[in-house]
């Protein structure tokens, strides 16, 4: 398909949703965020390294991976939802021309608009709002309410609704490429990735890197919510916790080790994202000093043999560090920028 044809597909999709949308223009200071797990692999390569080489954030139709369901194929649920929402605009389009998914961060959360899909997020530039359509609730629920930047009645709907924290988002579909250089205001990471390969790869993307206050959940709190996703996931979270604590890196290590059902590890992440999110109006801007981070990373490397053993066994050597793996979320200041070369 030619580039002209692809633009037509995107324009048709935008125009169709615009006709369905209603409400006042949205606050132009709001941003779309793309939440994801920054330590996962894409075809065997760390996802941020792959993006640093490619320079583009790809949809699950291209990657075959997802932070949610895996139905992005002809005839699959994601394909059907897109066909319905966009009136078939992408039915014949190649995979790389389909939209990517995120959320409108209407609550201005420091961890992004939809943390259920990952601890990190790309905060898109204001210019991308004109290329974005929105729906509420999530498209898998086949919603009837839609929005665009100039007609945004969805915020009022979402504010009036009473959803679980992980379901409290307005879905965004970004039409056209999302490039790390130019389309992204910042990549915002959890501080447990400071001084790691994740940070090193992030600094190669060509966009500013910032840090939010961090996710952190103790097993005592985890055990108080067996009914949220299920007791088996509480047990798994307790097993993989280090020194009785979960953070995104610990959950990511468990995902990469491959010793547990990926869907079960995802449910553990849901627990961390729901009950370990940074609290409001408290200060946790402090992150480990460089010497402390070096000690932590040394312990992590020393425990690296645990990659081939059950999490929570040999890897518990990380518990000897003088301080938390990830700073305790006691405040929600503005994200801390990292100087980017």
Sine and cosine of phi, psi and omega as CSV:
sin_phi,cos_phi,sin_psi,cos_psi,sin_omega,cos_omega
0.00,0.00,0.68,-0.73,-0.04,-1.00
-0.96,0.29,0.31,-0.95,0.03,-1.00
-0.89,0.46,-0.57,0.82,0.04,-1.00
-0.89,0.46,-0.66,0.75,0.01,-1.00
-0.91,0.41,-0.61,0.79,0.01,-1.00
-0.92,0.40,-0.64,0.77,0.05,-1.00
-0.88,0.47,-0.62,0.78,0.02,-1.00
-0.89,0.46,-0.66,0.75,0.04,-1.00
-0.87,0.49,-0.71,0.71,0.00,-1.00
-0.92,0.39,-0.67,0.74,0.02,-1.00
-0.91,0.41,-0.63,0.78,0.03,-1.00
-0.89,0.45,-0.67,0.74,0.01,-1.00
-0.89,0.45,-0.73,0.69,0.01,-1.00
-0.88,0.48,-0.70,0.72,-0.04,-1.00
-0.91,0.42,-0.65,0.76,-0.02,-1.00
-0.89,0.46,-0.72,0.69,-0.01,-1.00
-0.93,0.37,-0.58,0.81,0.04,-1.00
-0.85,0.52,-0.61,0.79,0.02,-1.00
-0.93,0.38,-0.45,0.89,0.00,-1.00
-1.00,0.06,-0.32,0.95,-0.13,-0.99
-0.98,0.18,0.38,-0.92,0.06,-1.00
-0.48,-0.88,0.26,-0.97,0.04,-1.00
0.94,-0.35,0.05,-1.00,-0.04,-1.00
-0.98,0.19,0.25,-0.97,0.10,-0.99
-0.87,0.48,0.55,-0.84,0.02,-1.00
-0.99,0.16,0.35,-0.94,0.08,-1.00
-0.88,0.48,0.86,-0.51,-0.06,-1.00
-0.92,0.38,-0.17,0.99,0.04,-1.00
-0.99,0.12,-0.19,0.98,0.06,-1.00
-0.95,0.32,0.43,-0.90,-0.05,-1.00
-0.75,-0.67,0.47,-0.88,0.17,-0.99
-1.00,0.03,0.69,-0.73,0.06,-1.00
-0.84,-0.54,0.55,-0.84,0.05,-1.00
-0.91,-0.41,0.99,-0.17,0.00,-1.00
-0.99,0.16,0.60,-0.80,0.01,-1.00
-0.31,-0.95,0.19,-0.98,0.05,-1.00
-1.00,-0.07,0.91,-0.41,-0.16,-0.99
-0.98,0.20,-0.14,0.99,-0.04,-1.00
-0.95,-0.31,0.17,0.98,0.02,-1.00
-0.99,0.13,0.23,-0.97,-0.04,-1.00
-0.98,-0.21,0.54,-0.84,0.09,-1.00
-0.84,-0.55,0.96,-0.30,-0.06,-1.00
0.80,0.59,0.70,0.72,0.07,-1.00
0.99,0.11,-0.02,1.00,-0.04,-1.00
-0.88,-0.48,0.64,-0.77,0.07,-1.00
-0.79,0.61,0.70,-0.71,-0.18,-0.98
-0.87,0.49,-0.61,0.79,0.00,-1.00
-0.96,0.29,-0.52,0.85,0.09,-1.00
-0.91,0.42,-0.67,0.74,0.03,-1.00
-0.88,0.47,-0.66,0.76,-0.01,-1.00
-0.94,0.33,-0.56,0.83,0.04,-1.00
-0.89,0.46,-0.57,0.82,0.02,-1.00
-0.97,0.25,-0.63,0.78,-0.08,-1.00
-1.00,0.03,-0.59,0.81,0.00,-1.00
0.98,0.18,0.09,1.00,-0.08,-1.00
-0.74,-0.67,0.66,-0.75,0.11,-0.99
-1.00,0.10,0.86,-0.50,-0.14,-0.99
-0.98,-0.19,0.48,-0.88,0.07,-1.00
-0.98,0.21,0.25,-0.97,0.01,-1.00
-0.93,0.37,-0.29,0.96,0.11,-0.99
-0.91,0.41,-0.48,0.88,0.03,-1.00
-1.00,0.03,-0.74,0.68,-0.14,-0.99
-0.99,0.16,-0.46,0.89,-0.10,-1.00
0.96,0.29,0.17,0.98,0.03,-1.00
-0.85,-0.53,0.28,-0.96,-0.02,-1.00
-0.33,-0.94,0.47,-0.88,0.15,-0.99
-1.00,0.02,0.02,1.00,0.05,-1.00
-0.79,-0.61,-0.85,-0.52,0.02,-1.00
-1.00,0.06,0.28,-0.96,-0.02,-1.00
-0.90,-0.44,0.96,0.27,-0.06,-1.00
-0.79,-0.62,0.38,0.93,-0.04,-1.00
-1.00,0.02,0.98,0.19,0.06,-1.00
-0.41,-0.91,0.39,-0.92,-0.03,-1.00
-0.79,0.61,0.82,-0.58,-0.02,-1.00
1.00,0.04,-0.20,0.98,0.02,-1.00
-0.97,0.26,0.15,-0.99,-0.05,-1.00
-0.86,0.51,-0.72,0.69,-0.01,-1.00
-0.87,0.48,-0.65,0.76,0.02,-1.00
-0.87,0.49,-0.71,0.71,-0.01,-1.00
-0.91,0.42,-0.66,0.75,0.01,-1.00
-0.89,0.46,-0.68,0.73,0.00,-1.00
-0.92,0.40,-0.63,0.78,0.02,-1.00
-0.88,0.48,-0.66,0.75,0.01,-1.00
-0.93,0.38,-0.77,0.64,-0.10,-1.00
-0.92,0.40,-0.63,0.78,-0.11,-0.99
-0.97,-0.26,0.30,0.95,0.08,-1.00
0.81,0.59,0.66,0.75,0.07,-1.00
0.97,0.25,0.18,0.98,-0.08,-1.00
-0.86,0.51,-0.52,0.86,-0.06,-1.00
-0.96,-0.29,0.12,0.99,-0.11,-0.99
-0.84,0.55,-0.59,0.81,-0.03,-1.00
-0.96,-0.29,0.11,0.99,-0.07,-1.00
-0.98,0.18,0.55,-0.83,0.10,-1.00
-0.91,0.41,0.36,-0.93,-0.14,-0.99
-0.84,0.54,-0.63,0.78,-0.12,-0.99
-0.95,0.32,-0.16,0.99,0.00,-1.00
-0.99,-0.11,-0.07,1.00,0.00,-1.00
-0.97,0.24,0.34,-0.94,-0.04,-1.00
-0.94,0.33,0.36,-0.93,0.17,-0.99
-0.96,-0.27,0.37,-0.93,-0.18,-0.98
-0.92,-0.38,0.62,-0.78,0.07,-1.00
-0.44,-0.90,-0.53,-0.85,-0.01,-1.00
-0.50,-0.86,0.50,-0.87,0.14,-0.99
-0.99,0.15,0.87,-0.50,-0.06,-1.00
-0.99,0.12,0.92,0.40,-0.10,-1.00
-0.95,0.31,-0.32,0.95,0.08,-1.00
-1.00,-0.07,0.03,1.00,0.06,-1.00
0.81,0.58,0.72,0.70,0.03,-1.00
-0.95,0.31,0.67,-0.74,0.03,-1.00
-0.91,0.40,-0.33,0.94,-0.02,-1.00
-0.99,-0.12,0.16,0.99,0.01,-1.00
0.99,-0.12,0.17,-0.99,-0.13,-0.99
-0.97,0.23,-0.38,0.93,-0.05,-1.00
-0.60,-0.80,0.95,0.32,-0.07,-1.00
-0.91,0.42,-0.23,0.97,0.06,-1.00
-0.86,0.51,-0.38,0.93,-0.05,-1.00
-0.99,-0.11,0.05,1.00,0.09,-1.00
0.46,-0.89,0.39,-0.92,-0.07,-1.00
-0.99,0.17,-0.33,0.94,0.00,-1.00
-0.96,-0.26,0.33,-0.94,0.12,-0.99
-0.45,-0.89,0.54,-0.84,0.22,-0.97
-1.00,0.03,0.80,-0.60,0.12,-0.99
-0.99,-0.13,0.91,-0.42,-0.14,-0.99
-0.98,0.18,0.46,-0.89,0.03,-1.00
-0.91,0.41,0.42,-0.91,-0.03,-1.00
-0.84,0.54,-0.55,0.84,-0.05,-1.00
-0.89,0.46,-0.39,0.92,-0.01,-1.00
-0.96,0.27,-0.25,0.97,0.00,-1.00
-0.87,0.50,-0.58,0.81,-0.02,-1.00
-0.94,0.34,-0.25,0.97,0.00,-1.00
-0.96,-0.29,0.32,0.95,-0.12,-0.99
-0.83,-0.55,0.66,-0.75,0.15,-0.99
-0.93,-0.38,0.32,-0.95,-0.10,-0.99
-0.67,-0.75,0.45,-0.90,0.15,-0.99
-0.57,-0.82,0.37,-0.93,0.08,-1.00
-0.55,-0.83,0.78,-0.63,-0.07,1.00
-0.98,0.22,-0.38,-0.93,-0.03,-1.00
-0.80,0.60,0.54,-0.84,-0.08,-1.00
-0.89,0.46,-0.40,0.92,0.00,-1.00
-0.93,0.36,-0.28,0.96,0.06,-1.00
-1.00,0.01,0.12,0.99,0.02,-1.00
0.79,0.62,0.89,0.45,-0.08,-1.00
-0.94,0.35,0.31,-0.95,0.05,-1.00
-0.93,-0.37,-0.01,1.00,-0.06,-1.00
-0.90,-0.43,0.77,-0.64,-0.10,-0.99
-0.72,-0.69,0.28,-0.96,0.00,-1.00
-0.45,-0.89,0.33,-0.94,0.20,-0.98
-0.70,-0.71,0.12,-0.99,-0.10,-0.99
-0.85,0.53,-0.58,0.81,-0.04,-1.00
-1.00,0.08,-0.19,0.98,-0.01,-1.00
-0.64,-0.76,1.00,0.08,-0.16,-0.99
-0.86,-0.52,0.99,0.13,0.10,-0.99
-1.00,-0.02,-0.01,1.00,-0.10,-1.00
-0.95,0.30,-0.50,0.87,-0.02,-1.00
-0.88,0.47,-0.68,0.73,0.03,-1.00
-0.87,0.49,-0.65,0.76,0.04,-1.00
-0.89,0.46,-0.72,0.69,-0.05,-1.00
-0.91,0.40,-0.64,0.77,0.01,-1.00
-0.91,0.40,-0.52,0.86,0.00,-1.00
-0.99,0.14,-0.25,0.97,-0.04,-1.00
-1.00,0.09,0.24,-0.97,0.02,-1.00
-0.77,-0.64,1.00,0.09,-0.03,-1.00
-0.97,-0.25,0.39,-0.92,0.20,-0.98
-0.85,0.53,0.48,-0.88,-0.06,-1.00
-0.81,0.58,-0.60,0.80,-0.04,-1.00
-0.97,0.24,-0.26,0.96,0.03,-1.00
-0.97,-0.23,0.05,1.00,-0.10,-1.00
-1.00,0.01,0.95,0.32,0.01,-1.00
-0.54,-0.84,0.44,-0.90,0.12,-0.99
-0.98,-0.21,0.90,-0.44,-0.06,-1.00
-0.92,0.39,0.65,-0.76,0.04,-1.00
-0.86,-0.51,0.68,-0.74,0.10,-0.99
-0.88,-0.47,0.90,-0.43,-0.08,-1.00
-0.99,-0.13,0.86,-0.50,-0.08,-1.00
-0.99,-0.15,0.79,-0.62,-0.09,-1.00
0.99,-0.17,0.30,-0.95,-0.08,-1.00
-0.90,0.44,0.55,-0.84,0.13,-0.99
-0.92,-0.39,0.96,-0.30,-0.05,-1.00
-0.98,-0.19,0.67,-0.74,-0.02,-1.00
-0.90,0.43,-0.49,0.87,0.08,-1.00
-0.99,-0.14,0.96,-0.29,0.08,-1.00
0.93,-0.37,-0.64,0.77,-0.05,-1.00
-0.99,-0.12,-0.14,0.99,-0.11,-0.99
-0.89,-0.45,0.83,-0.56,0.10,-0.99
-0.95,0.31,-0.64,0.77,-0.01,-1.00
-0.23,-0.97,0.49,-0.87,0.27,-0.96
-0.99,-0.14,0.82,-0.57,-0.06,-1.00
-0.94,-0.35,0.86,-0.51,-0.10,-1.00
-0.92,-0.40,0.35,-0.94,0.15,-0.99
-0.97,0.24,0.64,-0.77,-0.06,-1.00
-0.91,0.42,-0.20,0.98,0.07,-1.00
-0.93,0.36,-0.16,0.99,0.04,-1.00
-0.99,-0.13,0.06,1.00,0.05,-1.00
-0.87,0.49,0.68,-0.73,0.05,-1.00
0.95,0.30,0.27,0.96,-0.03,-1.00
-0.93,-0.37,0.06,-1.00,0.06,-1.00
-0.89,0.46,-0.46,0.89,0.05,-1.00
-0.89,0.45,-0.73,0.69,0.03,-1.00
-0.90,0.44,-0.67,0.74,-0.01,-1.00
-0.86,0.51,-0.69,0.73,0.02,-1.00
-0.92,0.38,-0.62,0.79,0.00,-1.00
-0.87,0.50,-0.61,0.79,-0.04,-1.00
-0.95,0.31,-0.14,0.99,0.05,-1.00
-1.00,-0.06,-0.06,1.00,-0.12,-0.99
-0.97,0.22,-0.36,0.93,-0.01,-1.00
1.00,0.04,0.21,0.98,0.07,-1.00
-0.81,-0.58,0.38,-0.92,0.06,-1.00
-0.87,0.50,0.51,-0.86,0.06,-1.00
-0.91,-0.42,0.77,-0.64,0.02,-1.00
-0.81,-0.59,0.19,-0.98,-0.05,-1.00
-0.78,-0.63,0.77,-0.64,0.11,-0.99
-1.00,-0.02,0.09,-1.00,-0.10,-0.99
-0.90,0.44,-0.44,0.90,0.11,-0.99
0.94,-0.34,0.56,-0.83,0.12,-0.99
-1.00,-0.08,0.67,-0.75,0.02,-1.00
-0.36,-0.93,0.76,-0.65,-0.05,-1.00
-0.64,-0.77,0.83,-0.55,0.09,-1.00
-0.99,0.12,0.46,-0.89,-0.06,-1.00
-0.92,0.40,-0.42,0.91,0.04,-1.00
-0.88,0.47,-0.70,0.71,0.05,-1.00
-0.93,0.37,-0.66,0.75,0.02,-1.00
-0.82,0.58,-0.70,0.71,-0.07,-1.00
-0.93,0.36,-0.20,0.98,0.00,-1.00
-0.99,0.14,-0.08,1.00,-0.11,-0.99
-0.77,-0.64,0.79,0.61,-0.03,-1.00
-0.89,0.45,-0.45,0.89,-0.05,-1.00
-0.99,0.14,-0.11,0.99,-0.09,-1.00
-0.94,0.34,-0.80,0.60,0.09,-1.00
-0.84,-0.54,-0.35,0.94,0.04,-1.00
0.70,-0.71,0.54,-0.84,-0.03,-1.00
-0.87,0.49,-0.55,0.84,-0.02,-1.00
-0.89,0.45,-0.50,0.86,0.00,-1.00
-0.99,0.14,-0.48,0.88,0.16,-0.99
-0.89,0.45,-0.69,0.72,0.01,-1.00
-0.90,0.44,-0.67,0.74,0.02,-1.00
-0.91,0.41,-0.69,0.73,0.04,-1.00
-0.87,0.50,-0.64,0.77,0.04,-1.00
-0.90,0.43,-0.61,0.79,-0.01,-1.00
-0.92,0.39,-0.68,0.73,-0.10,-1.00
-1.00,0.05,-0.19,0.98,0.01,-1.00
-0.86,0.50,0.50,-0.87,0.05,-1.00
-0.92,-0.39,0.86,-0.52,-0.08,-1.00
0.82,0.57,0.58,0.82,0.05,-1.00
0.97,0.26,0.33,0.94,-0.07,-1.00
-0.71,-0.70,0.61,-0.79,0.15,-0.99
-0.93,-0.36,0.64,-0.77,0.22,-0.98
-0.63,-0.77,0.13,-0.99,-0.08,-1.00
-0.86,0.51,-0.57,0.82,-0.01,-1.00
-0.93,0.37,-0.62,0.78,0.03,-1.00
-0.90,0.44,-0.70,0.72,0.04,-1.00
-0.91,0.41,-0.63,0.78,0.05,-1.00
-0.89,0.45,-0.64,0.77,0.06,-1.00
-0.86,0.50,-0.66,0.75,0.01,-1.00
-0.91,0.42,-0.63,0.78,0.02,-1.00
-0.90,0.44,-0.67,0.74,-0.05,-1.00
-0.96,0.26,-0.48,0.88,0.00,-1.00
-0.89,0.45,-0.48,0.88,0.07,-1.00
0.96,0.29,0.33,0.94,-0.03,-1.00
-1.00,-0.02,-0.10,0.99,-0.05,-1.00
-0.73,-0.69,0.40,-0.92,0.08,-1.00
-0.83,0.55,0.82,-0.57,0.00,-1.00
-0.82,0.57,-0.56,0.83,0.02,-1.00
-0.93,0.37,-0.54,0.84,0.05,-1.00
-0.93,0.36,-0.66,0.75,0.04,-1.00
-0.90,0.44,-0.60,0.80,0.05,-1.00
-0.88,0.48,-0.64,0.77,0.02,-1.00
-0.91,0.41,-0.58,0.82,0.09,-1.00
-0.89,0.46,-0.66,0.75,0.07,-1.00
-0.87,0.50,-0.64,0.77,0.03,-1.00
-0.85,0.53,-0.65,0.76,0.06,-1.00
-0.88,0.48,-0.73,0.69,-0.02,-1.00
-0.90,0.44,-0.69,0.72,-0.02,-1.00
-0.92,0.40,-0.57,0.82,-0.06,-1.00
-0.99,0.17,-0.71,0.70,-0.13,-0.99
-0.95,-0.30,-0.10,1.00,0.00,-1.00
-0.90,-0.44,0.23,0.97,0.02,-1.00
-0.93,0.37,0.46,-0.89,0.02,-1.00
-0.86,0.50,0.69,-0.73,0.01,-1.00
-0.97,0.23,0.40,-0.91,0.00,-1.00
-0.99,0.14,0.50,-0.86,0.14,-0.99
0.88,0.48,0.52,0.86,0.11,-0.99
-0.73,-0.69,0.45,-0.89,-0.15,-0.99
-0.97,-0.22,0.90,-0.43,0.10,-1.00
-0.77,-0.63,0.60,0.80,-0.04,-1.00
-0.95,0.30,-0.28,0.96,-0.02,-1.00
-0.94,0.34,0.74,-0.68,0.09,-1.00
-0.85,-0.53,0.30,-0.95,-0.06,-1.00
-0.84,0.54,0.62,-0.79,0.09,-1.00
-0.90,0.44,0.38,-0.92,-0.03,-1.00
-0.79,0.61,-0.68,0.73,-0.02,-1.00
-0.91,0.42,-0.61,0.79,0.03,-1.00
-0.92,0.38,-0.67,0.74,0.02,-1.00
-0.88,0.47,-0.62,0.79,0.01,-1.00
-0.89,0.45,-0.65,0.76,0.02,-1.00
-0.90,0.43,-0.68,0.73,0.03,-1.00
-0.87,0.49,-0.73,0.68,-0.03,-1.00
-0.91,0.41,-0.57,0.82,0.05,-1.00
-0.90,0.45,-0.66,0.75,0.05,-1.00
-0.91,0.42,-0.63,0.78,0.01,-1.00
-0.90,0.43,-0.66,0.75,0.02,-1.00
-0.92,0.40,-0.62,0.78,0.01,-1.00
-0.90,0.43,-0.47,0.88,0.02,-1.00
-1.00,-0.03,0.13,0.99,-0.10,-0.99
-0.87,0.49,-0.43,0.90,0.02,-1.00
-0.87,0.50,-0.34,0.94,0.00,-1.00
-0.92,0.39,-0.13,0.99,0.02,-1.00
-0.88,0.48,-0.43,0.91,-0.02,-1.00
-0.96,-0.27,0.23,0.97,0.06,-1.00
-0.79,-0.61,0.14,-0.99,-0.07,-1.00
-0.91,0.41,0.75,-0.66,0.07,-1.00
-0.82,0.57,0.62,-0.78,-0.02,-1.00
1.00,-0.06,-0.07,1.00,0.05,-1.00
-0.98,-0.21,-0.99,-0.15,-0.05,-1.00
-0.90,0.43,-0.43,0.91,-0.06,-1.00
-0.96,0.29,-0.14,0.99,-0.02,-1.00
-0.94,0.35,-0.05,1.00,0.11,-0.99
-0.85,0.53,-0.35,0.94,0.02,-1.00
-0.89,0.45,-0.33,0.94,-0.06,-1.00
-0.94,0.33,-0.13,0.99,-0.07,-1.00
-1.00,0.10,-0.08,1.00,-0.06,-1.00
-0.94,0.34,0.41,-0.91,0.02,-1.00
-1.00,0.05,0.97,0.25,-0.01,-1.00
0.66,-0.75,0.16,-0.99,-0.06,-1.00
-0.96,0.29,0.49,-0.87,0.13,-0.99
-0.87,0.50,-0.66,0.75,0.01,-1.00
-0.75,-0.67,0.75,-0.66,-0.09,-1.00
-0.82,0.57,0.63,-0.78,0.00,-1.00
-0.90,0.43,0.80,-0.61,-0.05,-1.00
-0.95,0.30,1.00,-0.04,0.06,-1.00
-0.96,-0.28,-0.17,0.99,0.07,-1.00
-0.56,-0.83,0.34,-0.94,0.04,-1.00
-0.86,-0.51,0.94,0.35,0.04,-1.00
-0.98,0.20,0.10,-1.00,0.12,-0.99
-0.85,0.53,0.52,-0.86,0.01,-1.00
-0.81,0.59,0.61,-0.79,-0.02,-1.00
-1.00,0.07,0.88,-0.47,-0.02,-1.00
-0.96,0.27,0.53,-0.85,0.14,-0.99
-0.96,-0.28,0.71,-0.71,0.03,-1.00
-0.89,0.45,0.79,-0.62,-0.06,-1.00
-0.93,-0.36,0.75,-0.66,-0.02,-1.00
-0.89,0.46,0.00,0.00,0.00,0.00
